[in-house]
Amino acid sequence: MDDSLRQFALQVIQTEASAVGSAAAAIDERFGRAVEMILACRGAVLTSGVGKAGFIARKLSATLSSTGTPSHFLNPMDALHGDLGAIRSGDVVLILSYSGESDEVLRMLNLIKKLNHPVIAITCSDGNSLAKFSDIVLMLGRIEEACPLGLAPSATTTAMLALGDALALSVMKQRRFTAEDFALFHPAGQLGRKLIKVKEAMTFRLGENLPVASERLTVAQVLAETSKIKRRSGAVILVDEAGRMSGIFTDADLRRLLTERDGSALARPVSDVMKRNAKRVHEDTLASEVMAMMKEHRIDEVPVVDDQNRPVGLIDVQDLVVLKMFDVEPET
């Protein structure tokens, strides 16, 4: 790479990093009031902007929606042609415009104020037209664009993105939005799948199709007992007299036992051949943790227990394959 090109590229990154740093000045009392206004919003947060700022507004709306705050994007031009009807009582409007003088934004703002909706502005200063008619102004300050002509929005939109994220995630924190909430809002995404708990992912459940047997039975009796279950698993959970898990007997254990060929394999007490210190997880464990356990120890089934070590389920590698948490099945 040409050294001058490398230096310019580095300069772009440094300029944008500096712009993000300057956005920290907007974290003041007005920022706190903006967080409180969004938390108190009884409707939705409508984000808006034109051009590159419009793209940042769309992203901010998506972040708000996915972290517990109802939101959607309002295009200023569409708003001037009927989409103002999308605004409902209780909505808050969040407008992004660095200059604060965009004609489409100001025309839309005029109508929004007539409808008496509260407005939060993310802009360069509190002296432009957008700021003057907004209820709360978050100021980015003077920012030089990274563009060699100083024209294409670059550093300004990067600063808007950072300040918008700070606002949305601060609201998320104040809502006490949990990992479980995030999983609920992202059921089809990889992030959401990783936050699914074992009790939600397992398909072998106590009282339905869970292979459980007493450790006092013989191998043959255990096989007969669990053969009544319609869906077969690759393991049986063994329990003691108190119903607590004492071990596990897998298909691999059965194969090893049958290779002894002494004619008495099936008559042996299962307690003699089961794994007593088998891996197990609590029902509130994340499915992603079980996936890591299966890969590390090369196992296909993991018993699921409650606080008293009583079996409540069994999570199988196929349960995680269905959730697309495995690229390939672990070796046995």
Residue pairs with C-beta under 8 A, 6 or more apart in sequence:
8 148
11 146
12 146
12 154
15 144
15 145
15 146
15 154
15 155
16 146
16 154
16 155
16 158
18 155
19 140
19 143
19 146
19 155
19 156
19 158
19 159
20 158
20 159
20 162
22 140
22 141
22 143
22 159
23 140
23 141
23 159
23 160
23 162
23 163
23 166
25 139
25 141
26 122
26 138
26 139
26 140
26 141
26 163
27 166
30 136
30 137
30 138
31 138
31 166
31 167
31 170
33 136
34 120
34 136
34 138
34 167
35 167
35 170
35 171
35 174
37 92
37 118
37 120
37 135
37 136
38 45
38 64
38 69
38 92
38 94
38 120
38 167
38 171
39 171
39 174
39 175
41 69
41 90
41 91
41 92
42 89
42 90
43 70
43 88
43 89
43 90
43 91
43 92
44 70
44 71
44 72
44 88
44 91
44 92
45 61
45 64
45 69
45 70
45 71
45 91
45 92
45 93
45 94
46 61
46 71
46 72
46 73
46 74
46 86
46 87
46 91
46 92
46 93
46 94
47 57
47 58
47 60
47 61
47 64
47 71
47 72
47 73
47 74
47 94
47 95
47 96
48 54
48 57
48 73
48 74
48 75
48 76
48 79
48 93
48 94
48 95
48 96
48 105
48 108
49 55
49 56
49 57
49 76
49 95
49 96
49 97
49 105
50 76
50 77
50 97
50 102
50 104
50 105
51 102
51 153
52 153
52 157
53 96
53 97
53 98
53 153
53 156
53 157
53 160
54 73
54 75
54 76
54 96
55 157
56 96
56 157
56 160
56 161
56 164
57 73
57 94
57 95
57 96
57 164
58 73
59 161
59 164
60 71
60 94
60 96
60 161
60 164
60 165
60 167
60 168
61 71
61 72
61 73
62 71
63 164
63 165
63 168
63 169
64 70
64 71
64 168
64 171
65 71
65 72
65 185
66 182
66 185
66 186
67 168
67 169
67 171
67 172
67 175
67 177
67 182
67 185
68 171
68 172
68 175
68 177
68 181
68 185
69 168
69 171
69 172
69 175
72 86
74 83
74 86
74 87
74 93
74 108
75 83
76 102
76 104
76 105
76 107
76 108
77 104
79 86
79 108
79 111
80 104
80 107
80 108
80 111
84 108
84 111
84 112
84 115
87 93
87 112
87 115
87 117
91 117
92 117
92 118
92 119
92 120
93 112
93 117
93 118
93 119
93 120
94 119
94 120
94 121
94 122
95 105
95 109
95 119
95 120
95 121
95 122
95 123
95 130
95 134
96 121
96 122
96 123
96 160
96 164
97 105
97 121
97 122
97 123
97 130
98 123
98 124
98 140
98 143
98 153
98 156
98 157
98 160
99 123
99 124
99 128
100 121
100 123
100 124
100 125
100 128
100 129
100 130
100 131
101 128
101 129
101 130
102 130
105 130
106 129
106 130
109 119
109 130
109 133
109 134
110 133
112 119
113 119
113 133
118 135
118 136
119 133
119 134
119 135
119 136
120 134
120 135
120 136
120 137
120 138
121 130
121 131
121 134
121 136
121 137
121 138
122 138
122 140
122 160
122 163
122 164
123 130
123 131
123 137
123 138
123 139
123 140
124 139
124 140
124 141
124 142
124 143
124 156
125 131
125 139
125 141
126 132
126 137
126 139
131 137
131 139
138 163
138 167
140 156
140 159
140 160
140 163
143 155
143 156
143 159
144 150
144 155
145 151
145 152
145 153
145 154
145 155
145 156
146 154
146 155
147 153
147 154
179 195
180 195
180 197
182 191
182 192
182 195
183 192
183 193
183 195
183 196
184 192
185 192
186 192
186 195
187 193
190 324
193 287
193 288
193 323
193 324
193 325
194 286
194 287
194 288
194 325
195 286
195 288
196 286
196 287
196 288
196 323
197 283
197 284
197 285
197 286
197 287
198 281
198 282
198 283
198 284
198 285
198 286
198 287
198 290
198 304
198 313
198 315
199 283
199 284
199 304
199 312
199 313
200 287
201 287
201 290
201 315
201 319
201 320
201 323
202 304
202 313
202 314
202 315
202 316
202 319
203 209
203 231
203 316
203 318
203 319
204 210
204 211
204 231
204 233
204 313
204 314
204 315
204 316
205 312
205 313
206 212
206 311
206 312
206 313
209 229
209 230
209 231
210 229
210 237
210 311
210 312
210 313
210 314
211 226
211 229
211 232
211 233
211 235
211 236
211 237
211 314
212 226
212 236
212 237
212 238
212 239
212 311
213 221
213 222
213 225
213 226
213 236
213 237
213 238
213 239
213 270
214 238
214 239
214 240
214 241
215 238
215 239
215 240
215 246
215 247
215 269
215 270
215 271
215 274
216 241
216 269
216 271
217 225
217 269
217 270
218 266
218 267
218 268
218 269
218 270
219 249
219 254
219 257
219 265
219 266
219 267
219 268
219 269
219 270
219 273
220 266
220 267
221 270
222 236
222 238
222 249
222 270
223 254
223 266
226 236
233 301
233 314
233 316
234 250
234 251
234 300
234 301
234 316
235 248
235 249
235 250
235 251
235 300
235 301
235 303
235 314
236 248
236 249
236 250
237 245
237 247
237 248
237 303
237 311
237 314
238 245
238 246
238 247
238 248
238 249
238 270
238 271
238 274
239 245
239 246
239 310
239 311
240 246
243 310
244 308
244 309
244 310
245 280
245 303
245 305
245 309
245 310
245 311
246 271
246 274
246 276
247 271
247 274
247 275
247 276
247 277
247 278
248 274
248 275
248 278
248 301
248 303
249 270
249 273
249 274
249 275
250 275
250 301
252 332
253 273
253 274
253 275
257 265
257 268
257 273
258 265
278 303
279 293
279 297
279 299
279 302
279 303
280 302
280 303
280 304
280 305
280 309
281 289
281 290
281 293
281 302
281 303
281 304
281 305
281 315
282 304
282 305
282 306
282 307
283 304
283 305
283 306
283 312
283 313
285 304
287 315
287 319
287 320
287 323
287 325
288 325
290 302
290 315
290 320
291 320
291 325
291 326
293 299
293 302
294 300
294 302
294 317
294 320
294 330
295 330
298 330
298 331
298 332
299 330
299 332
300 316
300 317
300 329
300 330
300 332
301 314
301 315
301 316
301 317
302 314
302 315
303 311
303 313
303 314
304 311
304 312
304 313
304 314
304 315
305 311
305 312
306 312
317 326
317 329
317 330
320 326
321 329
